């Protein structure tokens, strides 16, 4: 592939890291994210079909929003394990492999820190939503569960990003 010529990590180069506990958890979470996304799609299709007969589903957007948000959070750790995130390597394509690896590790550490902060804020938001009994407007679904589910994905994403940084620094991922 063209990316391999420039030193861009291809998913196949990450497969050695996919046998660990983090990778297994990320894989199962991604499967759960896929189920959440399919569920969101089913609600959307049902809502459109029912609306076409004058019988819309009240609160359908509440369900779709929560499921889609959780799905995204649950997909990200697997994308990190697979090395499937988009990279902009215009400025580093011709740099030596050691420089690219160091920059990749630094980027992964930065991602881990940012995602850890986001996870912390999601946990805080979920606890706040639980304590205050916050619910969706129409269906009155408690909001804390979506915060908790998304937090799980974000914590795992931070852990996989940190593991990717360590693997890159050790030379386990090119």
N, C-alpha and C positions, 0 to 999 in steps of 0.2 A: 504494500500500500504506500501511497505517497507520504502519508504521515510518518511511517516508520523510517523513511529516508532522512527525515529532519529530526529524528529523535523524539517524536511525539509518542507518548506511551499509548499503545494500543491495548484494547481489552485483553487480548491473549497474553500480554506481558504481565497482567495482574492475576492470572489464573492460579499461580502458585500460592497467592495470598488468600484464595477463596476457600481453603480447607479449614480455616480456623473458626473459633467460636463466634468472633465478630462477624465474619463473612456469612456464617450459617444463620445467625440472627438477622443480618441484613437481608439475606435471601428470603427468609420467612416473612419478614416485615414487608418486603416488596410484593410478595404474593398477597399478603393482606391488603396492601395498597391497591393492588389490581382488583381485588374483590370489592373494595370500597369504591373504586372508580366505575366498575361495572354496575354496582348498586346505584350510584349517582346517575349513570346513563339510563338505567331502567326507570328510575323515578322521573327523569326528564321525558323519556318516551311516553310513559304512562300519562304524565301531565299534559303533554301535547295532544295525545289521542283523546283524553277526556275533555280537554278544552275545546277540541274541535266539535264535540257533541254538547257543548254548553255546560259541562260539569267539571270545572277545573279542580285541581287538588290544592286545597288550602295549605299553605306553608311548604310547598314543594321546594322553593328556593332555599329555605332554611336547611332542609335535609341535604340538598345538593351542595350548598356552600360548605357545610361541615364535613361531608364525606370527601369532597375534592381537596379541602385544606389538609385533612388527615392523610389522604393518598399521597399528596406531594411530599409531605414530611416523611412518609414511610418509604418513598422511592429513593430519596437522596442518599441514604447510607449505601444502598446497593450500587448506585451509580458511582459512588466513591470507590467501593471495593473493585468494581470493574474498570475503573479509570475512564469512565465514560463522560465525564464533564467536559464541556467545551473549553478549549485553550486558545489563547491568542499568543502565538509565538513569533509574530512578525519580527520583533526585535531580538529574539534569542535563537532563531532558527540556525544561524551560522556560528553560534557560540560553542565552545567546547562542551563535551558531555558533562564534565564535572560542574561547570557553571550552570548548565540547564538543570542538573539534578539538585544542586543547591537551591536554585530559584524555585524549583518544584516543591522542595521540602519546606522552604519559607512560606510559599503560597498555601501549602496544606496546613501549616501551623496557624497561619492567619485565619484560614477558613475554620479550623477547629476552635479558635478563640471566639470568633464572631458567632458561630453556631452555638457554642456553649453559653454565651450571653443570651442569645435568643431562647435557648432551652430554659435558662434560668427565669427569664421574663414570662415564658409560657407557663412554667410551673407556678410562678407568683400569680399570674392572671387566672389560672385554673383554681388555685386556692381561694382567691378573691371571689371568683364566680360562685364557687361552692359555698363560701361563708355568707355571701349576700343572696344566695338563692336565685342567681340570674338565670333566666330562661329565654328561649326564643319567643318571639312575639305571638305567632299564631298557634303553634303546636305545643308551646310551653315545654320544650325539651330542655333539660338542664344543660347549660353550656360547659360546665366543668369537664364533662367526659371528653369533649372534643379537644379541649386544652390538654388534658392528660394524655390522650392518644397522640396528639401532635408532639408533645414533649418527649414521649418515648422515642419517636423517630428522630427528633433533634439531638437528643442525648447520644443515641447510637451513631448519628451522623458525625457528631463531634469526635466520638471515639474512633470511628473509621478514618476520619481525616487525620487524626493524630497518629494512628497506626500506619497510614500511608506515608506520612512524613518520616516516621522512624524507618520504615522499610526503604524509603528512597535514600535516606542518609546512610543506611547500612549497605546500600548498593544492591538490594534485593529486587528493586524495580528500576528498570532503565527508562 
